[in-house]
Amino acid sequence: MMMIPITKPSEALTCREFVELVTDYLEGALTPLLQDQFEFHLSICEGCQIYVEQMRQTLKFLGQLNEAAIPTEGKEKLLATFRAWKQTLPNKAP
Ligand SMILES: [Zn+2]
């Protein structure tokens, strides 16, 4: 019985597989083997170079958003406004 190899040579990483790994790569979560395959593909594929750059910018942007997320004070105000608004709702039975 023939065994089908699960691991592929590094040059076999497709763009589709690459794209699925980008987030992990940017988070430094890839195994050394996968990272090698990833960086190899990155070095030969211009389309994926652009994609990674876009992802990097997006993650940076999202990171800034998270850090600058609604400050506690603003959140309290928002919640207070929401509570006040809820109280003004007519509370009659159907
Ligand atoms: Zn590619």
PDB file of the backbone (N, CA, C, O) and the ligand in Angstrom, with CONECT records:
HET     ZN  A 101       1
ATOM      1  N   MET A   1       0.846  -1.204   0.000  1.00  0.00           N
ATOM      2  CA  MET A   1       0.000   0.000   0.000  1.00  0.00           C
ATOM      3  C   MET A   1       0.873   1.243   0.000  1.00  0.00           C
ATOM      4  O   MET A   1       1.811   1.359   0.789  1.00  0.00           O
ATOM      5  N   MET A   2       0.561   2.153  -0.877  1.00  0.00           N
ATOM      6  CA  MET A   2       1.377   3.362  -0.998  1.00  0.00           C
ATOM      7  C   MET A   2       0.924   4.440  -0.019  1.00  0.00           C
ATOM      8  O   MET A   2      -0.268   4.667   0.188  1.00  0.00           O
ATOM      9  N   MET A   3       1.911   5.088   0.571  1.00  0.00           N
ATOM     10  CA  MET A   3       1.582   6.198   1.468  1.00  0.00           C
ATOM     11  C   MET A   3       1.591   7.504   0.662  1.00  0.00           C
ATOM     12  O   MET A   3       2.519   7.780  -0.097  1.00  0.00           O
ATOM     13  N   ILE A   4       0.566   8.268   0.844  1.00  0.00           N
ATOM     14  CA  ILE A   4       0.549   9.585   0.196  1.00  0.00           C
ATOM     15  C   ILE A   4       1.170  10.605   1.155  1.00  0.00           C
ATOM     16  O   ILE A   4       0.670  10.795   2.263  1.00  0.00           O
ATOM     17  N   PRO A   5       2.241  11.250   0.739  1.00  0.00           N
ATOM     18  CA  PRO A   5       2.887  12.221   1.630  1.00  0.00           C
ATOM     19  C   PRO A   5       1.959  13.388   1.957  1.00  0.00           C
ATOM     20  O   PRO A   5       1.315  13.952   1.073  1.00  0.00           O
ATOM     21  N   ILE A   6       1.903  13.733   3.211  1.00  0.00           N
ATOM     22  CA  ILE A   6       1.030  14.837   3.634  1.00  0.00           C
ATOM     23  C   ILE A   6       1.745  16.175   3.428  1.00  0.00           C
ATOM     24  O   ILE A   6       1.148  17.163   3.002  1.00  0.00           O
ATOM     25  N   THR A   7       3.039  16.172   3.745  1.00  0.00           N
ATOM     26  CA  THR A   7       3.779  17.418   3.577  1.00  0.00           C
ATOM     27  C   THR A   7       4.184  17.591   2.124  1.00  0.00           C
ATOM     28  O   THR A   7       4.530  16.623   1.445  1.00  0.00           O
ATOM     29  N   LYS A   8       4.140  18.800   1.663  1.00  0.00           N
ATOM     30  CA  LYS A   8       4.488  19.100   0.287  1.00  0.00           C
ATOM     31  C   LYS A   8       5.826  19.827   0.251  1.00  0.00           C
ATOM     32  O   LYS A   8       6.219  20.448   1.238  1.00  0.00           O
ATOM     33  N   PRO A   9       6.521  19.756  -0.862  1.00  0.00           N
ATOM     34  CA  PRO A   9       7.735  20.568  -0.989  1.00  0.00           C
ATOM     35  C   PRO A   9       7.398  22.046  -0.852  1.00  0.00           C
ATOM     36  O   PRO A   9       6.283  22.471  -1.152  1.00  0.00           O
ATOM     37  N   SER A  10       8.359  22.813  -0.402  1.00  0.00           N
ATOM     38  CA  SER A  10       8.075  24.201  -0.037  1.00  0.00           C
ATOM     39  C   SER A  10       7.527  25.003  -1.202  1.00  0.00           C
ATOM     40  O   SER A  10       6.726  25.917  -1.010  1.00  0.00           O
ATOM     41  N   GLU A  11       7.960  24.661  -2.418  1.00  0.00           N
ATOM     42  CA  GLU A  11       7.511  25.474  -3.550  1.00  0.00           C
ATOM     43  C   GLU A  11       6.059  25.184  -3.928  1.00  0.00           C
ATOM     44  O   GLU A  11       5.522  25.803  -4.846  1.00  0.00           O
ATOM     45  N   ALA A  12       5.423  24.245  -3.224  1.00  0.00           N
ATOM     46  CA  ALA A  12       4.069  23.862  -3.596  1.00  0.00           C
ATOM     47  C   ALA A  12       2.999  24.677  -2.879  1.00  0.00           C
ATOM     48  O   ALA A  12       1.805  24.460  -3.087  1.00  0.00           O
ATOM     49  N   LEU A  13       3.421  25.603  -2.046  1.00  0.00           N
ATOM     50  CA  LEU A  13       2.441  26.435  -1.353  1.00  0.00           C
ATOM     51  C   LEU A  13       1.703  27.279  -2.394  1.00  0.00           C
ATOM     52  O   LEU A  13       2.320  28.059  -3.120  1.00  0.00           O
ATOM     53  N   THR A  14       0.387  27.117  -2.461  1.00  0.00           N
ATOM     54  CA  THR A  14      -0.376  27.883  -3.445  1.00  0.00           C
ATOM     55  C   THR A  14      -0.773  29.239  -2.856  1.00  0.00           C
ATOM     56  O   THR A  14      -0.698  29.450  -1.646  1.00  0.00           O
ATOM     57  N   CYS A  15      -1.195  30.151  -3.735  1.00  0.00           N
ATOM     58  CA  CYS A  15      -1.619  31.471  -3.288  1.00  0.00           C
ATOM     59  C   CYS A  15      -2.767  31.343  -2.293  1.00  0.00           C
ATOM     60  O   CYS A  15      -2.854  32.091  -1.318  1.00  0.00           O
ATOM     61  N   ARG A  16      -3.638  30.388  -2.559  1.00  0.00           N
ATOM     62  CA  ARG A  16      -4.789  30.193  -1.683  1.00  0.00           C
ATOM     63  C   ARG A  16      -4.334  29.781  -0.281  1.00  0.00           C
ATOM     64  O   ARG A  16      -4.817  30.304   0.723  1.00  0.00           O
ATOM     65  N   GLU A  17      -3.391  28.828  -0.235  1.00  0.00           N
ATOM     66  CA  GLU A  17      -2.865  28.388   1.056  1.00  0.00           C
ATOM     67  C   GLU A  17      -2.123  29.537   1.737  1.00  0.00           C
ATOM     68  O   GLU A  17      -2.208  29.742   2.948  1.00  0.00           O
ATOM     69  N   PHE A  18      -1.398  30.268   0.910  1.00  0.00           N
ATOM     70  CA  PHE A  18      -0.637  31.410   1.412  1.00  0.00           C
ATOM     71  C   PHE A  18      -1.551  32.395   2.127  1.00  0.00           C
ATOM     72  O   PHE A  18      -1.279  32.825   3.249  1.00  0.00           O
ATOM     73  N   VAL A  19      -2.643  32.741   1.449  1.00  0.00           N
ATOM     74  CA  VAL A  19      -3.584  33.733   1.984  1.00  0.00           C
ATOM     75  C   VAL A  19      -4.141  33.281   3.338  1.00  0.00           C
ATOM     76  O   VAL A  19      -4.362  34.086   4.242  1.00  0.00           O
ATOM     77  N   GLU A  20      -4.362  31.949   3.447  1.00  0.00           N
ATOM     78  CA  GLU A  20      -4.908  31.435   4.698  1.00  0.00           C
ATOM     79  C   GLU A  20      -3.901  31.538   5.844  1.00  0.00           C
ATOM     80  O   GLU A  20      -4.278  31.508   7.015  1.00  0.00           O
ATOM     81  N   LEU A  21      -2.620  31.659   5.497  1.00  0.00           N
ATOM     82  CA  LEU A  21      -1.578  31.685   6.522  1.00  0.00           C
ATOM     83  C   LEU A  21      -1.167  33.107   6.927  1.00  0.00           C
ATOM     84  O   LEU A  21      -0.451  33.305   7.908  1.00  0.00           O
ATOM     85  N   VAL A  22      -1.633  34.084   6.151  1.00  0.00           N
ATOM     86  CA  VAL A  22      -1.130  35.449   6.345  1.00  0.00           C
ATOM     87  C   VAL A  22      -1.359  35.961   7.765  1.00  0.00           C
ATOM     88  O   VAL A  22      -0.450  36.518   8.381  1.00  0.00           O
ATOM     89  N   THR A  23      -2.561  35.775   8.278  1.00  0.00           N
ATOM     90  CA  THR A  23      -2.857  36.279   9.615  1.00  0.00           C
ATOM     91  C   THR A  23      -1.933  35.659  10.658  1.00  0.00           C
ATOM     92  O   THR A  23      -1.379  36.353  11.511  1.00  0.00           O
ATOM     93  N   ASP A  24      -1.777  34.325  10.571  1.00  0.00           N
ATOM     94  CA  ASP A  24      -0.895  33.630  11.508  1.00  0.00           C
ATOM     95  C   ASP A  24       0.537  34.143  11.375  1.00  0.00           C
ATOM     96  O   ASP A  24       1.247  34.326  12.364  1.00  0.00           O
ATOM     97  N   TYR A  25       0.939  34.370  10.129  1.00  0.00           N
ATOM     98  CA  TYR A  25       2.300  34.861   9.892  1.00  0.00           C
ATOM     99  C   TYR A  25       2.512  36.204  10.568  1.00  0.00           C
ATOM    100  O   TYR A  25       3.513  36.411  11.254  1.00  0.00           O
ATOM    101  N   LEU A  26       1.570  37.112  10.374  1.00  0.00           N
ATOM    102  CA  LEU A  26       1.710  38.452  10.934  1.00  0.00           C
ATOM    103  C   LEU A  26       1.659  38.423  12.462  1.00  0.00           C
ATOM    104  O   LEU A  26       2.182  39.315  13.130  1.00  0.00           O
ATOM    105  N   GLU A  27       1.019  37.379  13.002  1.00  0.00           N
ATOM    106  CA  GLU A  27       0.969  37.251  14.460  1.00  0.00           C
ATOM    107  C   GLU A  27       2.139  36.424  14.984  1.00  0.00           C
ATOM    108  O   GLU A  27       2.270  36.217  16.191  1.00  0.00           O
ATOM    109  N   GLY A  28       2.991  35.952  14.069  1.00  0.00           N
ATOM    110  CA  GLY A  28       4.131  35.141  14.463  1.00  0.00           C
ATOM    111  C   GLY A  28       3.727  33.780  14.975  1.00  0.00           C
ATOM    112  O   GLY A  28       4.414  33.193  15.811  1.00  0.00           O
ATOM    113  N   ALA A  29       2.600  33.269  14.470  1.00  0.00           N
ATOM    114  CA  ALA A  29       2.060  32.016  14.999  1.00  0.00           C
ATOM    115  C   ALA A  29       2.377  30.810  14.104  1.00  0.00           C
ATOM    116  O   ALA A  29       1.921  29.701  14.383  1.00  0.00           O
ATOM    117  N   LEU A  30       3.144  31.015  13.043  1.00  0.00           N
ATOM    118  CA  LEU A  30       3.463  29.900  12.147  1.00  0.00           C
ATOM    119  C   LEU A  30       4.563  29.029  12.723  1.00  0.00           C
ATOM    120  O   LEU A  30       5.444  29.507  13.437  1.00  0.00           O
ATOM    121  N   THR A  31       4.497  27.720  12.398  1.00  0.00           N
ATOM    122  CA  THR A  31       5.604  26.838  12.735  1.00  0.00           C
ATOM    123  C   THR A  31       6.786  27.213  11.845  1.00  0.00           C
ATOM    124  O   THR A  31       6.588  27.783  10.772  1.00  0.00           O
ATOM    125  N   PRO A  32       8.014  26.904  12.272  1.00  0.00           N
ATOM    126  CA  PRO A  32       9.192  27.252  11.458  1.00  0.00           C
ATOM    127  C   PRO A  32       9.074  26.728  10.032  1.00  0.00           C
ATOM    128  O   PRO A  32       9.445  27.423   9.086  1.00  0.00           O
ATOM    129  N   LEU A  33       8.564  25.513   9.867  1.00  0.00           N
ATOM    130  CA  LEU A  33       8.414  24.928   8.528  1.00  0.00           C
ATOM    131  C   LEU A  33       7.454  25.748   7.683  1.00  0.00           C
ATOM    132  O   LEU A  33       7.750  26.098   6.540  1.00  0.00           O
ATOM    133  N   LEU A  34       6.305  26.046   8.260  1.00  0.00           N
ATOM    134  CA  LEU A  34       5.312  26.825   7.523  1.00  0.00           C
ATOM    135  C   LEU A  34       5.839  28.217   7.206  1.00  0.00           C
ATOM    136  O   LEU A  34       5.582  28.770   6.137  1.00  0.00           O
ATOM    137  N   GLN A  35       6.578  28.764   8.155  1.00  0.00           N
ATOM    138  CA  GLN A  35       7.115  30.102   7.936  1.00  0.00           C
ATOM    139  C   GLN A  35       8.094  30.108   6.766  1.00  0.00           C
ATOM    140  O   GLN A  35       8.119  31.042   5.964  1.00  0.00           O
ATOM    141  N   ASP A  36       8.916  29.030   6.680  1.00  0.00           N
ATOM    142  CA  ASP A  36       9.831  28.895   5.546  1.00  0.00           C
ATOM    143  C   ASP A  36       9.055  28.860   4.231  1.00  0.00           C
ATOM    144  O   ASP A  36       9.382  29.567   3.277  1.00  0.00           O
ATOM    145  N   GLN A  37       8.018  28.018   4.206  1.00  0.00           N
ATOM    146  CA  GLN A  37       7.213  27.895   2.995  1.00  0.00           C
ATOM    147  C   GLN A  37       6.550  29.218   2.663  1.00  0.00           C
ATOM    148  O   GLN A  37       6.477  29.624   1.503  1.00  0.00           O
ATOM    149  N   PHE A  38       6.073  29.875   3.695  1.00  0.00           N
ATOM    150  CA  PHE A  38       5.390  31.154   3.526  1.00  0.00           C
ATOM    151  C   PHE A  38       6.341  32.190   2.927  1.00  0.00           C
ATOM    152  O   PHE A  38       6.008  32.872   1.958  1.00  0.00           O
ATOM    153  N   GLU A  39       7.530  32.292   3.523  1.00  0.00           N
ATOM    154  CA  GLU A  39       8.466  33.306   3.066  1.00  0.00           C
ATOM    155  C   GLU A  39       9.007  32.994   1.679  1.00  0.00           C
ATOM    156  O   GLU A  39       9.334  33.893   0.904  1.00  0.00           O
ATOM    157  N   PHE A  40       9.096  31.688   1.379  1.00  0.00           N
ATOM    158  CA  PHE A  40       9.525  31.314   0.033  1.00  0.00           C
ATOM    159  C   PHE A  40       8.501  31.793  -0.994  1.00  0.00           C
ATOM    160  O   PHE A  40       8.850  32.395  -2.009  1.00  0.00           O
ATOM    161  N   HIS A  41       7.240  31.515  -0.710  1.00  0.00           N
ATOM    162  CA  HIS A  41       6.186  31.943  -1.629  1.00  0.00           C
ATOM    163  C   HIS A  41       6.180  33.467  -1.741  1.00  0.00           C
ATOM    164  O   HIS A  41       6.026  34.030  -2.825  1.00  0.00           O
ATOM    165  N   LEU A  42       6.351  34.107  -0.603  1.00  0.00           N
ATOM    166  CA  LEU A  42       6.351  35.570  -0.574  1.00  0.00           C
ATOM    167  C   LEU A  42       7.451  36.141  -1.467  1.00  0.00           C
ATOM    168  O   LEU A  42       7.283  37.184  -2.100  1.00  0.00           O
ATOM    169  N   SER A  43       8.593  35.423  -1.500  1.00  0.00           N
ATOM    170  CA  SER A  43       9.725  35.950  -2.262  1.00  0.00           C
ATOM    171  C   SER A  43       9.541  35.788  -3.767  1.00  0.00           C
ATOM    172  O   SER A  43      10.214  36.459  -4.549  1.00  0.00           O
ATOM    173  N   ILE A  44       8.634  34.903  -4.177  1.00  0.00           N
ATOM    174  CA  ILE A  44       8.483  34.666  -5.627  1.00  0.00           C
ATOM    175  C   ILE A  44       7.153  35.169  -6.171  1.00  0.00           C
ATOM    176  O   ILE A  44       6.961  35.181  -7.387  1.00  0.00           O
ATOM    177  N   CYS A  45       6.231  35.584  -5.309  1.00  0.00           N
ATOM    178  CA  CYS A  45       4.886  35.912  -5.793  1.00  0.00           C
ATOM    179  C   CYS A  45       4.550  37.366  -5.480  1.00  0.00           C
ATOM    180  O   CYS A  45       4.330  37.738  -4.327  1.00  0.00           O
ATOM    181  N   GLU A  46       4.516  38.168  -6.526  1.00  0.00           N
ATOM    182  CA  GLU A  46       4.301  39.595  -6.330  1.00  0.00           C
ATOM    183  C   GLU A  46       2.893  39.891  -5.812  1.00  0.00           C
ATOM    184  O   GLU A  46       2.696  40.769  -4.972  1.00  0.00           O
ATOM    185  N   GLY A  47       1.927  39.145  -6.327  1.00  0.00           N
ATOM    186  CA  GLY A  47       0.544  39.348  -5.897  1.00  0.00           C
ATOM    187  C   GLY A  47       0.406  39.173  -4.390  1.00  0.00           C
ATOM    188  O   GLY A  47      -0.282  39.945  -3.723  1.00  0.00           O
ATOM    189  N   CYS A  48       1.075  38.139  -3.859  1.00  0.00           N
ATOM    190  CA  CYS A  48       0.980  37.867  -2.431  1.00  0.00           C
ATOM    191  C   CYS A  48       1.778  38.885  -1.622  1.00  0.00           C
ATOM    192  O   CYS A  48       1.437  39.167  -0.474  1.00  0.00           O
ATOM    193  N   GLN A  49       2.832  39.435  -2.208  1.00  0.00           N
ATOM    194  CA  GLN A  49       3.581  40.504  -1.528  1.00  0.00           C
ATOM    195  C   GLN A  49       2.663  41.692  -1.273  1.00  0.00           C
ATOM    196  O   GLN A  49       2.657  42.276  -0.189  1.00  0.00           O
ATOM    197  N   ILE A  50       1.885  42.037  -2.303  1.00  0.00           N
ATOM    198  CA  ILE A  50       0.943  43.152  -2.168  1.00  0.00           C
ATOM    199  C   ILE A  50      -0.116  42.816  -1.127  1.00  0.00           C
ATOM    200  O   ILE A  50      -0.490  43.648  -0.301  1.00  0.00           O
ATOM    201  N   TYR A  51      -0.593  41.568  -1.188  1.00  0.00           N
ATOM    202  CA  TYR A  51      -1.631  41.153  -0.257  1.00  0.00           C
ATOM    203  C   TYR A  51      -1.152  41.252   1.196  1.00  0.00           C
ATOM    204  O   TYR A  51      -1.866  41.755   2.065  1.00  0.00           O
ATOM    205  N   VAL A  52       0.070  40.762   1.441  1.00  0.00           N
ATOM    206  CA  VAL A  52       0.614  40.798   2.802  1.00  0.00           C
ATOM    207  C   VAL A  52       0.744  42.244   3.276  1.00  0.00           C
ATOM    208  O   VAL A  52       0.451  42.557   4.430  1.00  0.00           O
ATOM    209  N   GLU A  53       1.183  43.111   2.385  1.00  0.00           N
ATOM    210  CA  GLU A  53       1.351  44.514   2.757  1.00  0.00           C
ATOM    211  C   GLU A  53      -0.004  45.125   3.139  1.00  0.00           C
ATOM    212  O   GLU A  53      -0.115  45.878   4.106  1.00  0.00           O
ATOM    213  N   GLN A  54      -1.017  44.782   2.358  1.00  0.00           N
ATOM    214  CA  GLN A  54      -2.358  45.287   2.657  1.00  0.00           C
ATOM    215  C   GLN A  54      -2.858  44.759   4.002  1.00  0.00           C
ATOM    216  O   GLN A  54      -3.445  45.493   4.796  1.00  0.00           O
ATOM    217  N   MET A  55      -2.610  43.463   4.236  1.00  0.00           N
ATOM    218  CA  MET A  55      -3.027  42.860   5.505  1.00  0.00           C
ATOM    219  C   MET A  55      -2.327  43.528   6.681  1.00  0.00           C
ATOM    220  O   MET A  55      -2.925  43.782   7.726  1.00  0.00           O
ATOM    221  N   ARG A  56      -1.024  43.808   6.474  1.00  0.00           N
ATOM    222  CA  ARG A  56      -0.223  44.431   7.517  1.00  0.00           C
ATOM    223  C   ARG A  56      -0.822  45.794   7.881  1.00  0.00           C
ATOM    224  O   ARG A  56      -0.978  46.134   9.054  1.00  0.00           O
ATOM    225  N   GLN A  57      -1.149  46.557   6.843  1.00  0.00           N
ATOM    226  CA  GLN A  57      -1.742  47.879   7.064  1.00  0.00           C
ATOM    227  C   GLN A  57      -3.080  47.758   7.774  1.00  0.00           C
ATOM    228  O   GLN A  57      -3.387  48.520   8.691  1.00  0.00           O
ATOM    229  N   THR A  58      -3.880  46.775   7.329  1.00  0.00           N
ATOM    230  CA  THR A  58      -5.204  46.597   7.921  1.00  0.00           C
ATOM    231  C   THR A  58      -5.092  46.247   9.395  1.00  0.00           C
ATOM    232  O   THR A  58      -5.801  46.808  10.231  1.00  0.00           O
ATOM    233  N   LEU A  59      -4.183  45.302   9.717  1.00  0.00           N
ATOM    234  CA  LEU A  59      -4.024  44.884  11.112  1.00  0.00           C
ATOM    235  C   LEU A  59      -3.524  46.046  11.966  1.00  0.00           C
ATOM    236  O   LEU A  59      -3.944  46.221  13.110  1.00  0.00           O
ATOM    237  N   LYS A  60      -2.618  46.835  11.387  1.00  0.00           N
ATOM    238  CA  LYS A  60      -2.090  47.996  12.099  1.00  0.00           C
ATOM    239  C   LYS A  60      -3.238  48.958  12.412  1.00  0.00           C
ATOM    240  O   LYS A  60      -3.366  49.475  13.522  1.00  0.00           O
ATOM    241  N   PHE A  61      -4.051  49.172  11.407  1.00  0.00           N
ATOM    242  CA  PHE A  61      -5.201  50.067  11.538  1.00  0.00           C
ATOM    243  C   PHE A  61      -6.154  49.546  12.605  1.00  0.00           C
ATOM    244  O   PHE A  61      -6.603  50.304  13.465  1.00  0.00           O
ATOM    245  N   LEU A  62      -6.464  48.246  12.551  1.00  0.00           N
ATOM    246  CA  LEU A  62      -7.370  47.646  13.524  1.00  0.00           C
ATOM    247  C   LEU A  62      -6.777  47.722  14.926  1.00  0.00           C
ATOM    248  O   LEU A  62      -7.490  47.962  15.900  1.00  0.00           O
ATOM    249  N   GLY A  63      -5.455  47.513  15.019  1.00  0.00           N
ATOM    250  CA  GLY A  63      -4.791  47.580  16.312  1.00  0.00           C
ATOM    251  C   GLY A  63      -4.935  48.956  16.929  1.00  0.00           C
ATOM    252  O   GLY A  63      -5.186  49.098  18.126  1.00  0.00           O
ATOM    253  N   GLN A  64      -4.771  49.975  16.081  1.00  0.00           N
ATOM    254  CA  GLN A  64      -4.921  51.345  16.564  1.00  0.00           C
ATOM    255  C   GLN A  64      -6.350  51.588  17.019  1.00  0.00           C
ATOM    256  O   GLN A  64      -6.593  52.255  18.025  1.00  0.00           O
ATOM    257  N   LEU A  65      -7.297  51.032  16.257  1.00  0.00           N
ATOM    258  CA  LEU A  65      -8.705  51.191  16.613  1.00  0.00           C
ATOM    259  C   LEU A  65      -8.974  50.575  17.971  1.00  0.00           C
ATOM    260  O   LEU A  65      -9.658  51.168  18.806  1.00  0.00           O
ATOM    261  N   ASN A  66      -8.429  49.370  18.194  1.00  0.00           N
ATOM    262  CA  ASN A  66      -8.656  48.690  19.463  1.00  0.00           C
ATOM    263  C   ASN A  66      -8.093  49.486  20.630  1.00  0.00           C
ATOM    264  O   ASN A  66      -8.731  49.636  21.672  1.00  0.00           O
ATOM    265  N   GLU A  67      -6.877  49.994  20.428  1.00  0.00           N
ATOM    266  CA  GLU A  67      -6.250  50.762  21.503  1.00  0.00           C
ATOM    267  C   GLU A  67      -7.030  52.023  21.791  1.00  0.00           C
ATOM    268  O   GLU A  67      -7.194  52.432  22.941  1.00  0.00           O
ATOM    269  N   ALA A  68      -7.517  52.642  20.699  1.00  0.00           N
ATOM    270  CA  ALA A  68      -8.240  53.895  20.853  1.00  0.00           C
ATOM    271  C   ALA A  68      -9.735  53.661  20.980  1.00  0.00           C
ATOM    272  O   ALA A  68     -10.534  54.588  20.852  1.00  0.00           O
ATOM    273  N   ALA A  69     -10.103  52.415  21.232  1.00  0.00           N
ATOM    274  CA  ALA A  69     -11.522  52.082  21.349  1.00  0.00           C
ATOM    275  C   ALA A  69     -12.173  52.985  22.389  1.00  0.00           C
ATOM    276  O   ALA A  69     -11.507  53.589  23.230  1.00  0.00           O
ATOM    277  N   ILE A  70     -13.484  53.052  22.299  1.00  0.00           N
ATOM    278  CA  ILE A  70     -14.239  53.962  23.158  1.00  0.00           C
ATOM    279  C   ILE A  70     -13.628  54.042  24.559  1.00  0.00           C
ATOM    280  O   ILE A  70     -13.585  53.039  25.271  1.00  0.00           O
ATOM    281  N   PRO A  71     -13.163  55.205  24.953  1.00  0.00           N
ATOM    282  CA  PRO A  71     -12.597  55.355  26.291  1.00  0.00           C
ATOM    283  C   PRO A  71     -13.655  55.085  27.355  1.00  0.00           C
ATOM    284  O   PRO A  71     -14.849  55.269  27.117  1.00  0.00           O
ATOM    285  N   THR A  72     -13.208  54.648  28.526  1.00  0.00           N
ATOM    286  CA  THR A  72     -14.142  54.244  29.570  1.00  0.00           C
ATOM    287  C   THR A  72     -15.190  55.311  29.845  1.00  0.00           C
ATOM    288  O   THR A  72     -16.377  55.021  29.994  1.00  0.00           O
ATOM    289  N   GLU A  73     -14.724  56.550  29.907  1.00  0.00           N
ATOM    290  CA  GLU A  73     -15.648  57.638  30.222  1.00  0.00           C
ATOM    291  C   GLU A  73     -16.759  57.720  29.183  1.00  0.00           C
ATOM    292  O   GLU A  73     -17.942  57.816  29.509  1.00  0.00           O
ATOM    293  N   GLY A  74     -16.335  57.678  27.907  1.00  0.00           N
ATOM    294  CA  GLY A  74     -17.301  57.741  26.828  1.00  0.00           C
ATOM    295  C   GLY A  74     -18.270  56.581  26.881  1.00  0.00           C
ATOM    296  O   GLY A  74     -19.458  56.730  26.594  1.00  0.00           O
ATOM    297  N   LYS A  75     -17.750  55.425  27.250  1.00  0.00           N
ATOM    298  CA  LYS A  75     -18.565  54.216  27.333  1.00  0.00           C
ATOM    299  C   LYS A  75     -19.648  54.382  28.394  1.00  0.00           C
ATOM    300  O   LYS A  75     -20.810  54.039  28.179  1.00  0.00           O
ATOM    301  N   GLU A  76     -19.227  54.932  29.576  1.00  0.00           N
ATOM    302  CA  GLU A  76     -20.175  55.168  30.662  1.00  0.00           C
ATOM    303  C   GLU A  76     -21.304  56.074  30.191  1.00  0.00           C
ATOM    304  O   GLU A  76     -22.483  55.810  30.428  1.00  0.00           O
ATOM    305  N   LYS A  77     -20.904  57.154  29.515  1.00  0.00           N
ATOM    306  CA  LYS A  77     -21.897  58.102  29.016  1.00  0.00           C
ATOM    307  C   LYS A  77     -22.855  57.416  28.059  1.00  0.00           C
ATOM    308  O   LYS A  77     -24.069  57.622  28.088  1.00  0.00           O
ATOM    309  N   LEU A  78     -22.260  56.594  27.212  1.00  0.00           N
ATOM    310  CA  LEU A  78     -23.064  55.888  26.220  1.00  0.00           C
ATOM    311  C   LEU A  78     -24.070  54.978  26.911  1.00  0.00           C
ATOM    312  O   LEU A  78     -25.238  54.921  26.525  1.00  0.00           O
ATOM    313  N   LEU A  79     -23.609  54.266  27.936  1.00  0.00           N
ATOM    314  CA  LEU A  79     -24.479  53.359  28.672  1.00  0.00           C
ATOM    315  C   LEU A  79     -25.566  54.132  29.395  1.00  0.00           C
ATOM    316  O   LEU A  79     -26.725  53.716  29.409  1.00  0.00           O
ATOM    317  N   ALA A  80     -25.189  55.280  30.009  1.00  0.00           N
ATOM    318  CA  ALA A  80     -26.154  56.113  30.719  1.00  0.00           C
ATOM    319  C   ALA A  80     -27.228  56.599  29.760  1.00  0.00           C
ATOM    320  O   ALA A  80     -28.421  56.566  30.063  1.00  0.00           O
ATOM    321  N   THR A  81     -26.776  57.052  28.592  1.00  0.00           N
ATOM    322  CA  THR A  81     -27.726  57.522  27.584  1.00  0.00           C
ATOM    323  C   THR A  81     -28.670  56.401  27.190  1.00  0.00           C
ATOM    324  O   THR A  81     -29.870  56.607  27.008  1.00  0.00           O
ATOM    325  N   PHE A  82     -28.110  55.230  27.063  1.00  0.00           N
ATOM    326  CA  PHE A  82     -28.908  54.082  26.652  1.00  0.00           C
ATOM    327  C   PHE A  82     -29.950  53.741  27.715  1.00  0.00           C
ATOM    328  O   PHE A  82     -31.108  53.458  27.404  1.00  0.00           O
ATOM    329  N   ARG A  83     -29.506  53.776  28.997  1.00  0.00           N
ATOM    330  CA  ARG A  83     -30.429  53.472  30.097  1.00  0.00           C
ATOM    331  C   ARG A  83     -31.556  54.493  30.141  1.00  0.00           C
ATOM    332  O   ARG A  83     -32.726  54.141  30.290  1.00  0.00           O
ATOM    333  N   ALA A  84     -31.179  55.782  30.008  1.00  0.00           N
ATOM    334  CA  ALA A  84     -32.169  56.850  30.040  1.00  0.00           C
ATOM    335  C   ALA A  84     -33.171  56.667  28.910  1.00  0.00           C
ATOM    336  O   ALA A  84     -34.377  56.857  29.071  1.00  0.00           O
ATOM    337  N   TRP A  85     -32.621  56.292  27.764  1.00  0.00           N
ATOM    338  CA  TRP A  85     -33.486  56.106  26.600  1.00  0.00           C
ATOM    339  C   TRP A  85     -34.451  54.956  26.818  1.00  0.00           C
ATOM    340  O   TRP A  85     -35.606  55.018  26.397  1.00  0.00           O
ATOM    341  N   LYS A  86     -33.981  53.915  27.471  1.00  0.00           N
ATOM    342  CA  LYS A  86     -34.814  52.750  27.731  1.00  0.00           C
ATOM    343  C   LYS A  86     -35.976  53.105  28.650  1.00  0.00           C
ATOM    344  O   LYS A  86     -37.088  52.594  28.513  1.00  0.00           O
ATOM    345  N   GLN A  87     -35.671  54.028  29.619  1.00  0.00           N
ATOM    346  CA  GLN A  87     -36.700  54.397  30.588  1.00  0.00           C
ATOM    347  C   GLN A  87     -37.803  55.225  29.953  1.00  0.00           C
ATOM    348  O   GLN A  87     -38.933  55.241  30.442  1.00  0.00           O
ATOM    349  N   THR A  88     -37.480  55.911  28.867  1.00  0.00           N
ATOM    350  CA  THR A  88     -38.480  56.748  28.221  1.00  0.00           C
ATOM    351  C   THR A  88     -39.413  55.928  27.334  1.00  0.00           C
ATOM    352  O   THR A  88     -40.421  56.431  26.838  1.00  0.00           O
ATOM    353  N   LEU A  89     -39.066  54.677  27.147  1.00  0.00           N
ATOM    354  CA  LEU A  89     -39.911  53.841  26.291  1.00  0.00           C
ATOM    355  C   LEU A  89     -41.257  53.593  26.981  1.00  0.00           C
ATOM    356  O   LEU A  89     -41.304  53.328  28.182  1.00  0.00           O
ATOM    357  N   PRO A  90     -42.312  53.677  26.240  1.00  0.00           N
ATOM    358  CA  PRO A  90     -43.650  53.348  26.819  1.00  0.00           C
ATOM    359  C   PRO A  90     -43.656  51.905  27.287  1.00  0.00           C
ATOM    360  O   PRO A  90     -43.218  51.008  26.565  1.00  0.00           O
ATOM    361  N   ASN A  91     -44.148  51.685  28.485  1.00  0.00           N
ATOM    362  CA  ASN A  91     -44.083  50.360  29.080  1.00  0.00           C
ATOM    363  C   ASN A  91     -45.493  49.795  29.259  1.00  0.00           C
ATOM    364  O   ASN A  91     -45.877  49.369  30.349  1.00  0.00           O
ATOM    365  N   LYS A  92     -46.232  49.803  28.189  1.00  0.00           N
ATOM    366  CA  LYS A  92     -47.610  49.306  28.310  1.00  0.00           C
ATOM    367  C   LYS A  92     -47.729  47.894  27.745  1.00  0.00           C
ATOM    368  O   LYS A  92     -46.998  47.497  26.838  1.00  0.00           O
ATOM    369  N   ALA A  93     -48.658  47.167  28.305  1.00  0.00           N
ATOM    370  CA  ALA A  93     -48.870  45.802  27.831  1.00  0.00           C
ATOM    371  C   ALA A  93     -49.578  45.842  26.491  1.00  0.00           C
ATOM    372  O   ALA A  93     -50.347  46.766  26.224  1.00  0.00           O
ATOM    373  N   PRO A  94     -49.338  44.886  25.672  1.00  0.00           N
ATOM    374  CA  PRO A  94     -49.974  44.854  24.355  1.00  0.00           C
ATOM    375  C   PRO A  94     -51.486  44.659  24.466  1.00  0.00           C
ATOM    376  O   PRO A  94     -52.178  44.609  23.450  1.00  0.00           O
TER     377      PRO A  94
HETATM  378 ZN    ZN A 101       0.988  33.924  -4.312  1.00  0.00          ZN2+
END
